[in-house]
């Protein structure tokens, strides 16, 4: 290790030697790193121009009768009130008529 360059010794002691060598314009220890693969994606500048239609804004939804109904009554959802009514009917059938 005595004949190694200072950058190589620094790279062996710490893990930043390759970055220092590249910054100095030298070949990093262990050779040049592999190029980054993009997985088949290309940049937008190299993509071929295609004649796609421009997107159109979605039409606004019409007025629905369900939008006029409240979602909650006294802070509890409508499903709670409906389930409570069904439960009271079941209790009535069990204890009054049964």
C-alpha positions in Angstrom: 0.0 0.0 0.0 3.1 2.2 0.2 3.2 2.8 -3.6 -0.6 3.8 -3.8 -1.6 7.3 -4.6 -2.9 9.5 -1.8 -6.4 9.3 -3.3 -6.3 5.5 -3.3 -5.1 5.5 0.3 -7.9 7.9 1.3 -10.3 5.7 -0.6 -9.1 2.6 1.3 -9.4 4.4 4.7 -12.8 6.0 3.9 -15.3 5.3 1.3 -15.0 8.7 -0.5 -11.9 8.0 -2.5 -13.8 7.2 -5.7 -15.7 10.4 -5.5 -12.5 12.4 -4.9 -10.7 10.8 -7.8 -13.6 11.5 -10.2 -13.8 15.1 -9.0 -10.1 15.5 -9.6 -10.5 14.0 -13.2 -8.6 10.8 -12.4 -9.8 7.2 -12.8 -11.2 6.1 -9.5 -9.7 3.1 -7.7 -11.0 -0.1 -9.3 -11.6 1.4 -12.7 -14.4 3.6 -14.1 -17.8 2.9 -12.6 -20.6 1.5 -14.8 -22.9 3.9 -16.4 -26.3 4.3 -14.9 -29.1 2.3 -16.6 -32.4 4.0 -16.8 -34.5 0.8 -17.3 -35.5 1.6 -20.8 -36.8 5.1 -20.1 -35.7 7.9 -22.3 -35.7 11.6 -21.6 -38.5 13.8 -23.0 -36.1 15.5 -25.3 -35.2 12.4 -27.2 -38.7 11.0 -27.3 -40.2 11.1 -30.8 -42.9 13.7 -31.3 -46.3 12.1 -31.8 -49.6 13.6 -32.8 -51.6 12.8 -29.7 -54.8 14.7 -29.1 -54.6 17.3 -26.3 -56.5 16.3 -23.1 -60.0 17.7 -22.7 -61.4 18.8 -19.3 -64.0 16.5 -17.9 -67.5 17.8 -17.9 -68.9 19.1 -14.6 -71.2 16.6 -12.9 -74.9 17.4 -12.9 -76.9 18.0 -9.8 -77.9 14.9 -8.0 -80.7 14.5 -5.4 -78.3 12.6 -3.2 -76.0 15.6 -3.0 -78.8 17.5 -1.2 -79.1 14.9 1.6 -77.0 15.4 4.6 -74.1 12.9 5.2 -74.4 13.1 9.0 -77.2 13.8 11.5 -76.0 15.2 14.9 -72.5 14.1 14.0 -73.3 10.5 13.3 -73.4 8.9 9.8 -76.7 8.0 8.2 -75.7 4.3 8.3 -75.7 4.5 12.1 -79.2 5.9 12.2 -80.5 3.4 9.7 -79.0 0.5 11.6 -80.4 1.8 14.9 -83.9 1.9 13.3 -83.6 -1.7 12.1 -82.3 -2.8 15.5 -85.3 -1.1 17.2 -87.7 -2.9 14.8 -86.0 -6.3 15.7 -86.2 -5.5 19.4 -89.9 -4.7 19.0 -90.6 -7.9 17.2 -88.7 -10.0 19.8 -90.0 -8.5 23.0 -93.5 -7.0 22.2 -94.8 -9.4 19.6 -92.8 -12.5 20.5 
